[in-house]
Amino acid sequence: MRSFASDNNSGIEPTILQAIIDANADHATPYGHDPYTEKAILLLKKSFGESAIAYLVNNGTAANTLSVKAVTRSHQAIICPDTSHMVVHEVGAVANFTGCSLYTIPNVSGKITAAAIEERYIASINDRHNNKVHVVSIAQTTEFGTVYTVEELQAISAVCKKHNLVFHVDGCRLSNAAVALNKSLKEITADVGVDVLTFGGTKNGLLFGEAIIFFRKELAAEFEYIQKQGLQLNSKMRFLSAQFIPYLEKNIWQRNAAHANLMCQKLAQGLAKRADIKLAYPADSNLFFAYFPKSVIAATQAKFPYYLFNEKTGFIRIVTSFDTTDKDVDEFLALALEAN
Ligand SMILES: Cc1ncc(COP(=O)(O)O)c(C=O)c1O
């Protein structure tokens, strides 16, 4: 099967798989007290800056939930876009584990602005009869594949600092954003004032695994307990950690994301040859939403599965991966462009 349904459909990047095999050579101390985890944590510090305090967990939902749990109390609220994965795709895990309310703002192409956050903050009463707004959470890249610019991030960060709010970023596709912006991981996180971050691996060539990174020491206090209570302290942690070593040391995060982004752009540009295909949002990274005519869906979807959200409007999502090939893209384009 070759698919454009999700970057979760792809496999494991061979260097990463080899790192897991190599970590299988001997015994190691469990629960993260092993040389692989120590090295992965150091490499995360190197990539994200000296202030970065990192922990590794199994998946994106856990990364979001436990990172937010660490920085909130149950009487507080989180401002986020109405498209936030935490709101629409995680069965309320964040609300359930933290007790916090999620105050949503209508998105514009998947994003929320500093001005809208400020407005929502002011509109919330923040007295003892209401939840106290404490966190702003955005996704970079967004759920629609768009990318916040450095200026947009700085503006959101400034609102957070002004009102003493924690700036949380769901970076499950952070690598794709860094590549799209031609910036380092640090430049779009620590340097713009992000306080707590999730940094994805699964969708970008790892078997599984995401990092949680705190940029302020006090936010990480007692996280070890939160991780264990939150069911995310693997005994054989070394196999999770070992993947992050080549991912960072050999810049596989960058190489994989650059390739996925390039394949996405190639697809979007190719499809633009048809006047009856409309992109819903800019194809900034490795996924886009579009409106396809019925003929194109009929010609492509069986061979290359992708999500069709609305049969009437032809609203679809295409996602490329580190292992999407030129052949995949060319074949898809040939089918789409010839369909009538
Ligand atoms: C933006 C975003 N955040 C978080 C997640 C959650 O990741 P997982 O499915 O690994 O729990 C996803 C997964 O699709 C996602 O797209």
The ligand as an SDF file (V2000), in Angstrom:
LIG
                    3D

 16 16  0  0  0  0  0  0  0  0999 V2000
   -1.1010   18.0750   15.8450 C   0  0  0  0  0  0  0  0  0  0  0  0
   -1.1290   16.7450   16.5240 C   0  0  0  0  0  0  0  0  0  0  0  0
   -0.8900   16.6790   17.8450 N   0  0  0  0  0  0  0  0  0  0  0  0
   -0.8940   15.5250   18.5050 C   0  0  0  0  0  0  0  0  0  0  0  0
   -1.1540   14.3210   17.8560 C   0  0  0  0  0  0  0  0  0  0  0  0
   -1.2600   13.0710   18.6770 C   0  0  0  0  0  0  0  0  0  0  0  0
   -0.3530   12.1000   18.3820 O   0  0  0  0  0  0  0  0  0  0  0  0
   -0.6340   10.5400   18.7150 P   0  0  0  0  0  0  0  0  0  0  0  0
   -1.5960   10.0490   17.7040 O   0  0  0  0  0  0  0  0  0  0  0  0
    0.7400    9.9540   18.6230 O   0  0  0  0  0  0  0  0  0  0  0  0
   -1.1750   10.4430   20.1000 O   0  0  0  0  0  0  0  0  0  0  0  0
   -1.3940   14.3270   16.4730 C   0  0  0  0  0  0  0  0  0  0  0  0
   -1.6630   13.0570   15.7540 C   0  0  0  0  0  0  0  0  0  0  0  0
   -2.1930   13.0090   14.6890 O   0  0  0  0  0  0  0  0  0  0  0  0
   -1.3920   15.5740   15.7920 C   0  0  0  0  0  0  0  0  0  0  0  0
   -1.6610   15.6350   14.4730 O   0  0  0  0  0  0  0  0  0  0  0  0
  1  2  1  0
  2  3  1  0
  2 15  2  0
  3  4  2  0
  4  5  1  0
  5  6  1  0
  5 12  2  0
  6  7  1  0
  7  8  1  0
  8  9  2  0
  8 10  1  0
  8 11  1  0
 12 13  1  0
 12 15  1  0
 13 14  2  0
 15 16  1  0
M  END
$$$$
